[in-house]
Amino acid sequence: MLLDGKSVFLTGASGGIGRPLATLLRTRGAQVSTYDRAQQGDLMENIDTTCKALGENTPDILINLAGINAFDLAENQNYDALLTLNLLVPMRLCQAVLPNMRARNYGQIVNVGSMVGLIPLPHMTGYSAAKSGLKGFSDALRRELSNTGVRISHIAPRAVHTAMNSGKLGLLNKRTHATEDRPRDVANRIADAIEHNEADVRIGWPERLFAQLNAVFPALIDKGLRKNTAIGMDILNADHDIAETAHLVAADCDVTRRNIA
């Protein structure tokens, strides 16, 4: 599907990948409408009105890019937010555009997942679950629509050098020597995948190999990720120690102020 003249609706347009992707799509001739959280508010909160608008004005191409991640112990993660934005929101947006796409027997849905959905990582349980679910949803939907003119693409980038991969997660990537791709390179790969109607795109080597091994020999990947687990715990424990120290310092200052008063 060549992009020239096509209408596109893109979520996550203000993110590290979203900005260059929107520019690339327009450069290739697409008419791009975006959902920008900074201007339009929380997509999770506005999902009903967004779905209504897409149902009334269905684009040629829907790109589900918006997402959040979390690097923490499982018991500390906000699973409601992680699963809602990364999985349920794309599913709802797909439901919104499908009736018109089916009726005209034409359209494309692009779900941007993650290699973490294919190689679930320790301390990213919520994100892994959501992206694994998005991969399963995309596969099932593609098979459901196999006898129609509606195409489904699932794209799984590895780590990308964006704000989402900063802080503790950026430190983890550095200490585990994980490659972080440039956002523009990933955006270009997504645009190419759209134009070539690619069904299943996995970005990065050796990540593609590890995904295959995880599917066939998960115990092997379990063993291989033990070092990552230990490094992750070290980062999280250090972060906890810093937070605890800051809390104690704040408490001491409060006591001092009260004694002076």
C-alpha positions as CSV (number, residue, x, y, z in Angstrom):
1,M,0.0,0.0,0.0
2,L,1.8,3.1,-1.2
3,L,1.3,6.0,1.2
4,D,0.7,8.7,-1.4
5,G,-2.8,10.1,-0.9
6,K,-3.7,7.8,1.9
7,S,-5.4,9.0,5.1
8,V,-3.6,7.9,8.3
9,F,-4.6,8.2,11.9
10,L,-1.5,7.9,14.3
11,T,-1.5,7.6,18.1
12,G,1.6,8.4,20.1
13,A,2.5,11.2,17.7
14,S,4.3,13.2,20.3
15,G,6.6,10.4,21.3
16,G,10.2,9.7,20.3
17,I,9.1,7.4,17.4
18,G,5.9,9.2,16.6
19,R,7.3,12.6,15.7
20,P,9.7,11.3,13.0
21,L,7.1,8.8,11.8
22,A,4.5,11.5,11.2
23,T,7.0,13.5,9.3
24,L,8.1,10.5,7.2
25,L,4.5,9.6,6.4
26,R,3.7,13.1,5.2
27,T,6.9,13.2,3.2
28,R,5.7,10.0,1.4
29,G,2.4,11.7,0.6
30,A,0.1,10.6,3.3
31,Q,-2.5,12.8,4.9
32,V,-1.8,12.3,8.6
33,S,-4.1,13.0,11.5
34,T,-2.6,12.4,15.0
35,Y,-3.6,11.9,18.6
36,D,-1.3,14.1,20.6
37,R,-1.6,13.7,24.3
38,A,-0.1,17.1,25.0
39,Q,-2.9,18.8,23.0
40,Q,-5.8,16.3,23.3
41,G,-5.4,14.8,26.8
42,D,-5.1,11.3,28.0
43,L,-6.1,8.8,25.3
44,M,-7.3,6.3,27.8
45,E,-9.8,8.8,29.2
46,N,-10.9,9.9,25.8
47,I,-11.1,6.5,24.2
48,D,-14.9,6.6,23.7
49,T,-14.9,9.9,21.8
50,T,-11.9,8.9,19.8
51,C,-13.5,5.6,18.8
52,K,-16.7,7.5,17.8
53,A,-14.7,9.9,15.6
54,L,-12.8,7.1,13.9
55,G,-16.0,5.2,13.3
56,E,-17.5,8.3,11.6
57,N,-14.4,9.2,9.6
58,T,-12.4,6.0,9.1
59,P,-8.9,6.5,7.8
60,D,-7.2,4.2,5.2
61,I,-4.6,3.3,7.8
62,L,-4.7,3.2,11.6
63,I,-1.3,3.1,13.4
64,N,-1.5,2.2,17.1
65,L,1.8,3.5,18.4
66,A,0.9,5.1,21.8
67,G,2.3,3.2,24.8
68,I,4.0,3.3,28.2
69,N,6.4,1.0,29.9
70,A,7.5,0.3,33.5
71,F,10.7,-1.2,35.0
72,D,10.1,-2.3,38.5
73,L,9.2,-5.3,40.7
74,A,5.9,-6.9,39.6
75,E,4.1,-6.0,42.8
76,N,4.9,-2.3,42.3
77,Q,3.6,-1.9,38.7
78,N,0.4,-0.2,37.7
79,Y,-1.1,-3.0,35.6
80,D,-4.3,-1.2,34.9
81,A,-2.5,1.6,33.1
82,L,0.0,-0.6,31.4
83,L,-2.6,-3.1,30.0
84,T,-5.1,-0.3,29.2
85,L,-2.9,1.9,27.0
86,N,-0.7,-0.8,25.5
87,L,-3.4,-3.4,24.8
88,L,-7.0,-2.4,25.4
89,V,-6.8,1.0,23.7
90,P,-5.4,-0.4,20.4
91,M,-8.0,-3.2,20.5
92,R,-10.8,-0.6,20.9
93,L,-9.4,1.6,18.1
94,C,-9.3,-1.4,15.8
95,Q,-12.9,-2.2,16.7
96,A,-13.8,1.4,15.8
97,V,-12.4,1.3,12.2
98,L,-13.2,-2.3,11.3
99,P,-16.9,-1.9,10.3
100,N,-16.0,0.6,7.6
101,M,-12.9,-1.1,6.5
102,R,-14.8,-4.4,6.1
103,A,-17.6,-2.7,4.3
104,R,-15.3,-1.1,1.7
105,N,-13.0,-4.2,1.7
106,Y,-9.9,-2.0,2.1
107,G,-7.7,-0.7,4.8
108,Q,-4.7,-1.3,7.0
109,I,-4.1,-1.6,10.7
110,V,-0.6,-1.3,12.1
111,N,0.0,-2.4,15.7
112,V,3.4,-1.4,17.0
113,G,4.4,-3.9,19.7
114,S,7.8,-4.7,21.1
115,M,10.4,-7.4,21.1
116,V,9.7,-7.5,24.8
117,G,6.3,-9.1,23.9
118,L,8.3,-11.9,22.2
119,I,11.1,-12.1,24.7
120,P,9.4,-11.3,28.1
121,L,11.9,-9.6,30.4
122,P,12.2,-9.6,34.2
123,H,11.0,-6.5,35.9
124,M,8.8,-5.6,32.9
125,T,6.0,-7.9,33.6
126,G,3.1,-5.5,32.8
127,Y,4.6,-4.2,29.6
128,S,5.6,-7.8,28.5
129,A,2.1,-9.0,29.1
130,A,0.5,-6.2,27.2
131,K,2.8,-6.4,24.2
132,S,2.5,-10.2,24.1
133,G,-1.3,-9.7,24.1
134,L,-1.0,-7.2,21.3
135,K,1.0,-9.7,19.2
136,G,-1.6,-12.4,19.8
137,F,-4.5,-10.0,19.0
138,S,-2.8,-8.9,15.8
139,D,-2.2,-12.5,14.6
140,A,-5.8,-13.5,15.4
141,L,-7.2,-10.4,13.6
142,R,-5.0,-10.9,10.6
143,R,-6.3,-14.5,10.2
144,E,-9.9,-13.4,10.7
145,L,-9.5,-10.9,7.9
146,S,-7.5,-13.1,5.6
147,N,-10.2,-13.3,3.0
148,T,-10.8,-9.6,2.9
149,G,-8.9,-6.6,1.6
150,V,-8.1,-5.4,5.1
151,R,-4.4,-5.9,6.1
152,I,-3.0,-6.2,9.6
153,S,0.7,-5.5,10.4
154,H,2.4,-6.1,13.7
155,I,5.8,-4.4,14.2
156,A,8.1,-5.3,17.1
157,P,11.0,-2.9,17.6
158,R,13.8,-3.6,20.1
159,A,15.0,-0.9,22.5
160,V,14.8,2.6,21.0
161,H,16.8,5.6,22.2
162,T,13.8,7.6,23.4
163,A,12.6,9.2,26.7
164,M,10.8,5.9,27.5
165,N,14.2,4.2,27.7
166,S,15.8,6.7,29.9
167,G,16.4,6.6,33.7
168,K,16.5,3.2,35.3
169,L,15.6,1.4,32.1
170,G,18.3,3.3,30.2
171,L,20.8,2.3,32.8
172,L,19.7,-1.3,32.5
173,N,20.1,-1.2,28.7
174,K,23.6,0.2,29.2
175,R,24.7,-2.3,31.7
176,T,23.3,-5.3,29.8
177,H,24.8,-3.9,26.5
178,A,21.4,-3.7,24.8
179,T,21.3,-1.9,21.5
180,E,19.1,1.1,21.3
181,D,18.1,2.0,17.7
182,R,17.6,5.6,16.5
183,P,14.0,6.7,16.5
184,R,14.2,7.8,12.9
185,D,15.5,4.5,11.7
186,V,12.6,2.7,13.5
187,A,10.1,5.2,12.0
188,N,11.5,4.5,8.5
189,R,11.2,0.7,9.0
190,I,7.6,1.2,10.1
191,A,6.8,3.3,7.0
192,D,8.5,0.7,4.7
193,A,6.5,-2.1,6.4
194,I,3.2,-0.2,5.7
195,E,4.1,0.3,2.1
196,H,4.9,-3.3,1.6
197,N,2.0,-4.7,3.6
198,E,4.3,-6.7,5.8
199,A,2.4,-8.8,8.3
200,D,5.1,-9.5,11.0
201,V,8.1,-7.3,11.4
202,R,10.8,-7.9,14.1
203,I,13.5,-5.3,14.3
204,G,17.0,-6.2,15.5
205,W,19.6,-9.0,15.6
206,P,20.2,-11.0,17.7
207,E,16.8,-10.2,19.2
208,R,15.0,-12.0,16.3
209,L,17.0,-15.2,17.1
210,F,16.3,-14.9,20.8
211,A,12.5,-14.6,20.1
212,Q,12.7,-17.8,18.1
213,L,14.6,-19.5,20.9
214,N,12.2,-18.3,23.5
215,A,9.3,-19.8,21.6
216,V,11.0,-23.2,21.3
217,F,13.4,-23.4,24.2
218,P,12.1,-21.0,26.9
219,A,14.2,-22.6,29.6
220,L,17.3,-21.6,27.6
221,I,16.3,-18.0,27.6
222,D,15.4,-18.2,31.4
223,K,19.0,-19.2,32.0
224,G,20.4,-16.5,29.7
225,L,18.4,-13.8,31.4
226,R,19.6,-14.6,34.9
227,K,22.4,-12.0,34.7
228,N,19.8,-9.4,33.5
229,T,17.6,-10.2,36.5
230,A,20.6,-9.7,38.9
231,I,21.5,-6.4,37.2
232,G,17.9,-5.2,37.3
233,M,17.7,-6.0,41.0
234,D,20.9,-4.1,41.6
235,I,19.5,-1.0,39.8
236,L,16.2,-1.2,41.7
237,N,17.8,-1.7,45.1
238,A,20.1,1.2,44.5
239,D,17.1,3.3,43.5
240,H,15.3,2.2,46.7
241,D,18.3,3.1,48.8
242,I,18.5,6.6,47.3
243,A,14.8,7.1,47.9
244,E,15.1,5.9,51.4
245,T,18.0,8.2,52.1
246,A,16.1,11.1,50.7
247,H,13.1,10.2,52.9
248,L,15.3,10.1,56.0
249,V,17.0,13.4,55.1
250,A,13.6,15.1,54.6
251,A,12.4,13.7,58.0
252,D,15.5,15.0,59.7
253,C,15.0,18.4,58.2
254,D,11.4,18.4,59.3
255,V,12.4,17.5,62.9
256,T,15.1,20.3,62.9
257,R,12.6,22.9,61.7
258,R,10.1,21.9,64.4
259,N,12.8,22.1,67.1
260,I,13.9,25.5,65.9
261,A,10.3,26.7,65.9
